[in-house]
Amino acid sequence: MTAARRYAALPPTLAPRGLSREAAAAYIGISPGKFDEMVLDGRMPHAKRVDARKVWDIKNLDIYFDRLPDEGAEDKRNPWDEVA
């Protein structure tokens, strides 16, 4: 079953709550292989189980994505934050 058919029952403006591995990777803009790596190292959440199927919660993906560092964020640290 294709992703398009799987989600066809939803209104076009309503995103599904649970995403397949491929859809979860696409949602955050990376390849499925990179997504697997990020799940293993804790930068992305683990899936929920629905019987034998793995499903990623879109809300958890948003939370984990928000935790990723912004490019150049290390360069913008305030040196006074380092002073105890």
N, C-alpha and C positions, 0 to 999 in steps of 0.2 A: 504494500500500500504506500503510495507516495505521500509526502508531507502535505501537499496541496489537498489531496483527497481526505487525509486524516483530519485536517482543520476546516474542511468545507462546510461543516455543520454550524460553525461559528459565524456570527455577523462579521463582515470585513473589518469593522472598527474595534473588534474585541480580540485581543491577543490571547492565546491559550495560556493557562496557568502553568501547565507542565509541558516541558519541551524534550524532544529526543536529544541525544548526544549531538547529532549534526546540527539541529536547529539551535541548541544552546550555544554551540561554538559560533554559528553564524550570528546569533543575537549579540554576542560581544565582539564580533568582528575578527575572529581568528579561525584557523583550520581545526578540524576535529583532532588531529594529532597533537597540536599545541594545547588544545583544550584538555586532552587526557593528561598531558604533562603538568598542567596547572592544577588539575584536580589532585594528582598524586603529591604535588609539593605544597598543597594547601592554599594556593592562590585563588582557586575556584572551589565551590562546594561539591560535596559528594551528592550522588543522585538519591532520590527516594525510590523505593521498590514498590512496584505494582505487580504483584505476582513475580514473573520472571523478567519483567520489563523494567528498565531504568528510566526514570523521568526526573528532569531537573526543574526545580521550582523557580519560576522567573523572578519571584521576589528575592530569593536567596542569591540568584545571579546578580541582581541589582546591588545588593548589599556588598557582595564580594568585589564586584567591579568598582564600586565607590571606594573600597579600601586600597585599590591599586595606586601606586604613586603616580603623580603627574610628572611628565617629562620636565626635567630641570628643577624639580621640587627640592632636591638636595642643595642646590645652589642658592636657594632663597631662604635658608635658615637664618634666623636672627641670632647673632653670636651671644647676645645677652641671655638667650634661653639656655645656653650651656653653662652659665655662671651659677654656682650653688650658693 
